[in-house]
């Protein structure tokens, strides 16, 4: 079983739509959850982090966490072509700094 | 804005050779990391380093790999006797705190083993 699972995509949405990205994780000891954006050939860039169950909003981005279901998601509102990238879900335990990444979901926002 | 810098950006090496990848973490950061990403695959944790010693390492980080902070600014990853499967992008990262929300990644060093 993969530690962090994401649909590889590609996920294609029209400009202005909501993009919904999903992630499940296997380690119940995971306490910290992150969404990174990675453009092709570039390094991961932190978009959001969430520690508690529920929603966390930052601008056009909302992260949602459900620890009971071992599920974390990222919503991108008013999607823009510049949001086209691979989105990486990552999880971490509190007692170490070994961050585990999913394989990423490729998002394409069409003008 | 402070950033993590890595050199070289791209290195080609022959199988069996030793490679040193260099990183300058953000100056007030205390935790340093190496990750790798094989082309088309996920980002994988290799090692974390704090207070001049390894704090965590993954199953990938075997005796072929070593890390060092030779002076107050550089953080290096040494790969001995490189193999074809070591070809990957290697990302250095640093953080001020022991928590993922402050981890900043460098732009990466692309290693090609031929």
Interface residues (C-beta under 8 A of the other chain):
Chain A: X32 X34 X38 X42 X43 X44 X45 X46 X49 X88 X90 X92 X96 X97 X98 X99 X100 X101 X102 X103 X104
Chain B: X31 X33 X35 X41 X42 X43 X44 X45 X48 X55 X56 X58 X91 X95 X98 X99 X100 X101 X103 X104 X105 X106 X107 X108
